[in-house]
Amino acid sequence: MKIFNFPSGSARQRLTRIVKRGLVFTNKDLAAVSRMCENVRRRGDRAVIAYTHKFDSKRVGMRSLRVSKNEFAAAAKKVDQSFTRALKRAIANIKRFHEQQRRRSWMQTDRPGTLLGQLIHPVDAAGVYVPGARGGKTPLVSSVLMGVIPAKVAGVKQVVMVTPPTKAGGVSPHLLVAAKKAGADAVYKTGSAWAIAALAYGTETIPKVDVIVGPGNIYVTLAKKLLVGTVGIDAIAGPSEILVIADDGARADFIAADLLSQAEHDALSSAILITDSPKLARAVTREIKRQLSDLSRAEIARQSLQKFGAIFVVQKMTDAIDMANRIAPEHLELLIRDPFEVAGQIRNAGAVFVGDYTPEPVGDYMAGPNHVLPTAGTARFASALSVDNFIKKTSVIQYSQKAFRREAADIMRLAEIEGLSAHARSIHVRLKKGDS
């Protein structure tokens, strides 16, 4: 992992490359996803089954597309107690955190003769996408929890989950148990762009939903990008990323492990260290080399570090904070002596992890805050997945005649400025009625 002294030309060039990193796809990808979505819109279940047979499993048919009660029951018998215990704790933590995000309808009457407010309602139906489990061996249980739980806390009546089937036509028992415990109302064995289209348009078997959330591959992401407007989505997500700010008191082995925890996701992932200690920078490069030697996904991590990894050595910590706000990372770790003196200066980050014993995986699985976070610099304007993604706000407005007459002239003047004479007339006719 290369060390860059900041400020310098090479450091700025590397920083610019990282900042400009975003969603990577080809026109061929976009065209393929567009065809898939249109095919599902026209042919419904038949298209979903055809794509599932072609790419995932030939053992899924119309009748087995939805996970059955027997499959849920069988799954419960296949998981061990240690998993059930960990799942129970994670669900409790995540639910407790998201319950603090609940909103209530409100009204205000502080202006005489007016009643103004908002009605808060959950959407009727939500879809949660959970990526495939690599032959069933690496089920992304945390994606189930982070999608289903905030939807249920928001009060969504129907929460359904889609996930690609295994070659055998099943779903990992760990995913099914997690879905059941988290409160999913149904699980369907389908994935990729056609699953997103099925949720957006609805098919004979899969219900149409109002919002789709959850991470996925480039086809999933492009489908969400194409269908936003037909359906609500959480975000257009890019590859994972982590930025660590550390001083000379931080441990190199901790930092290396945390950087690799994100680099192993994808060759396009980004892992960055910013420090004011040249000694620590050198120690981290040695530690990364040592830890890479026995990492199961070492080649992916190595590619990630070469393309979008960097260690920046700065002269002062204010430079580190400025760089972090420019990068706007998905995950930001503060491994410094007085982290809360700095935390308030971080304006752009998906989530901030404070201290030696709060590595990013704590947030992935157990802490409670959602791990579906803005990537590729979108933390400048976007936030973590939350209860807010599953609610809608309806304004309520009421004027008395006296309040109406008090503001009528100003309303008409603004309408006239915009050239909307019918708007002004809508006000004027009521004034005339009031004068009669």
N, C-alpha and C positions, 0 to 999 in steps of 0.2 A: 504494500500500500504506500503510495508516494506521499512524501511530505512537501508541503508548499509553504514558504515564508510569506506572510501577508503583512503589508501590501507589496505586491510585485506583479509584473506582467503575467507571469505564468500562473500565479494564484488567481488573478482576476479572470484569466482565460478559462481556467478549470471551473471557477465558480459560475461563470456565465454558462458553460456547458451543462452544469448541474441544474441551474435555475431554468434553463430552456428545455430541459428534459420533460417530456409529456407523453400523452397517449400516442403510441406508435402503431399505425395500421396502414394498409395499402388500399388503393381503389378497388382492387380485386376482392379484398376482405369485405369492404363496404357493400359491394355489389352482391356478393354471396349472401350476406346477412339480410340485405333488402329482399332478395328472392325468397329466402326462407320465411321471413315474416309475412310476406304477401301470400305465400303458399299456405301458411297456417291460417291466415285470415279467410282464405277462400275454401279450404278443404277441411279445416278443423282437426278432429282426432286422426283422420286418415294421414294427414301430413305429419302430425306429431309422431305417430307410430312408425311411419316410413323413415323419418330421420333417426328415430331411436334405434330401429333395426340396422340402419346403415352405419351408425357411428358408435353405438353403445351396446345394445343387446337385442338379439332376435327373439328372446324369450318373453318380451313384454308385449302383451296384446291389449285390445280394447278393455277386456274384463279385468286385466291385472294392472292397468295403468295406475289405479288408485291403490295404495297400500291397504290391505284388509285388516280387520280386527284380529284375525288369526296370526298375521305377520307381526303385528304389534305384540301380541301375547308371546309368540315364540322369541322375539327379540329380547323381551324382559328376562327370559330364562338364560340368555346367552352372555349377559354382562356380569361382571364380578362386583363384589360389595365395595371394593375400593373405588371403582368408577362411580357407582351409585352414590357413595359418600361425597366424593369430589363434586359430582354433578349437583347434589342437593345444596352444598355450600355455595357453589357458583351461582345457582339460580337465586338463592336467598339474597346474596350480595347485589346481583344485577337488578333484581326486582326492587330492592330497597332504594337503590340509587335512583332508578328511573321513576319511582313513585314521587320523588321530590320535584319532578318536572311536570306533574299534572297541572293543567290550567283549568280555571273555572270561568263561566260566563260572568260578565260584570255590566253594571249600568252606572251612569253618572247623571246628576241633575243639578250641577253647580251653576249652569246658566239658566236664569229664570225662564220658565215656559218650555224648556227642552228636556228631552230624555235621549241620551246617547249611550251606546254600549256595544258589546260584542257577545254573540252566542258562540260557544265553543262546542263543537261536536266531533266525534271520531269519524273517520271514513267508514263505510259499510264493510269493505273487504280489503284485505292486504295480502300480497304474495311475498314470500321470503325465499330467495334463491340461495341454495347451499351448494358450493362446488363439488365436483366428483371426488371420490375418496381413493383414487389410484388403486383400483382393484379391490376396494373395500378395506385396505390395510391402514389408511391414514384418514379416517373420518374427521371432518372439520366440525366437531361438536360445538365449538365456540361460536361458529357462524350461525348455528341454529339458535342458540341462546340470545345472541346479540340482535337477531332479527325478530324473533317471535315475542320475546318478553316485553320490549317497549310497545309493541302493537297491542298486546293484551292489556298492559297497564293503561294505555290510551283509551281502551274500551271498544276496540274493533271487534265486531260481532263474529266475523269469519276470517280467520288467519290460516292460509294454506301455504304449504311448503313444497317446492319442487327441487329435485336433486337427481342427477344422472344415475341410472341403475348400474349395477355391476354386470359383468358378462353373463352371469348366471341369472340375471333378471331380478335381483333383489336389491335391498338397501342395507347398508351397514346397521347391525343391531344397535350400535352406540348412537347413531343418528336417530334411529326410530325411538329409542328410549328417551333421548334428549328432547325430541319433538313432542312426545307425549307429556313429559314432565313440565316442559315450558308452556304447554297449553295450545299447541297447534291443533286445528280442527280437522285437518286432512293433510296427507302427504302423497305426492304424485311422482312417479318414476320417470322423469324426463328432465333433460338438461339443455344447456347451450342456448342459442338464439331462439330455437323453436319453443323452448319452455317459456321464455320471456314473452314471445308473441302470443302463446296460448293464454297466459295470464292477462295480457293486455286486451286481447280481443274476446277471449272466452271460446271454449269449444263445447262439444256435446258432453264431455266429461269434466273438463277443467273449468272452474268458474272464472268469469271476468272479474278482475279486481280493480281497485281504485289507485293503489300505490304498490310499487314493487321495490323491494330493498334487498341488499345483499351483494357480496363481491362475486366476481367470476372472471373467466378468461376474456380475450379480446372480442370473441363473438358475442358473449353475454353483454359486455360493455357497449358494443356497437348497436346491439338490439335495443338496449335502454336508450341510447342516444337517438336512434331513429324513431322510437315510439313515445318519447316524452311529449306530452301534450295529449296523446291518446290515453296515457296513464301517467300518474305521478311517479317519480323515481327519487331515490335518495341522492345519488350523485353519479357523475361520470368519473369512475375511479381509475387511477393509473397505478403503476407498480409501487410497492411498499418502499418506505424510506425511514431512516433514523438519523438524527443529529445529536451528538453528545458534546456538551460543553464541560470541560474538565480543567482543574488546576493541578498544581504539582502535588497535591495531597491525594489525588485519585489513584486507584489501583489499575495498573495496565491490564491485568488478567480480566477484571470486570469489564473494562471498556471493550477489549477485543471480543469477548464473548457476546456483548450486547450488539456490537457492529455486525458480527457474523449472524446473529439471530435474524437480522433483516436481509442481509446479503444472500442468505441461502434461499430466500423466497423465489427469486427470479433474477435472470441475468441483467434485467433492466432496473433492479432495485438499487437504491442509493444508500450508502453508509458513510457518514462524515464525522470526523472528530475535529473540534476547534479547541485549542489549548494555548495558554501562554507559557507552557513549559516545553522547551526543546527536548529535555531529558525524557519527559513522559511520552512525547511523540515517538521518539526512537524506541522506547520500551514497548509501546503498543504495536509498532510494526513487527518487532521480534515476536511478540505474543500472538499476533494474528497468524504469522507463519507457523508457529508451533501448534496452534489450535486447528489450523486448516488440515494438518496432517492426518487427523483421525475423524474429520467431519464427513458424515454420510453424503451430504450434498456439496462437497468441497469444490467441484468444478464449476457449479452454478455460482457459488459464493465468490470464487476467484474471478470469474468473468464480471460479476457485478462490481467488485472492488476496482478492477482495471478500468471499467467504462465510466462508472459514476461514483467511485469512492475517492476520498481524499482526507488527508490530515493537514489542517491549516494551523500554522503556528503564528499567533498574533502577538503584538507588543503589549496590548492592554485588553482587559476583559470587555470594555465598551465596544471594541471592534468585534468581539465574538457575538455580542448581543445584536449589533447592527447586521452582521452577516446572517444570523439566525432569523431575524425578522425579514430579511430579503428572501431567504430560501423558503421560509414558511413551511417547515417540515411537518410530516404526518406525526412523527414521534420525536419529542425533544427531551433528552435527559440532562439534568443539572447535577453533575458530580463535582461540586465545589464546596468550599468551607461554609459559606453563608448563602445557601441557595435562595432563601426567601427575600434576600436583598435584591436579587436579580429577577426572580419569578415575575414580579409586577411589571418589569420592563419588556417582557416577552408578549408582543401583540399578536404575532402570527404563528400559530402552531395548532395542530390537531389535538394533541394532549401533551402535557408536561409531566415528567416523571422526576420526582425530587429525592435525591439522596442515594447512597450506595446500595440500599436494599429495596429499591423500587425499580428494578429493571423492566423493560418494555413488556416481557411476557406476563408480568403480574397484571397488567392492564388487559392483555389478550384474553386471559382466562378467568380471573378471580376477583379483581378489585371492585368492580361494579360499574364504572363508566363504560360507555360503549366503545368497542374497538373498531367500529366502522368509521373511519376518519377521513378527512379531506387530504388528498395527495397532490403531488405535482404543483405545489405552490398555491393550491386553491384554498388553503387555510387563511389566505388574505381576506377571503369573503365568505367562506363556508364553515360549517360546524360539524361536530360528530353527529351520527345518527342518534335520534332521540324520540321521545314521545311526540314532539312537535311535528315529526314527519308523518304522523298518522292522524293528525287533527286538522280541521278547517275552521276558519273564523268567519262568522257572518255578522255584518254591522247592523245595528238597529238604530233608527232615527225617528224621533217624533218631535214636532213643533206645535205649540199652541198658536192660536191666531195672533195673539199679542207678540209672541217671539218672532213669528213669521213676518209681521209688519215692521218689526224693528230692524230686520236685516234684508228686507226685500229690495230696497234700492241698491244696496251693494251687490246683491246677487245679480240683478238685472244689468248693472254696469259691467260686471265681469263677463256675463254672457254676450253683451254687445261688443266688447273688446274682441272676443273670440269669433264674432260674426255669426253667432247662433241665435237668430231672432226668435225661433220657436221656443228655445229655452227661456228667453226673456218674457215671451208672451205667457208661458205657463205660470210665471210669477204674477204678471200684470193682471191677468183675468181674475185672480184671487183678490187682488187689491181692489178691483172694480166691484167685485161681489161684496167685499167688506164695506165699501162706501155706500152701497145701495140701501 
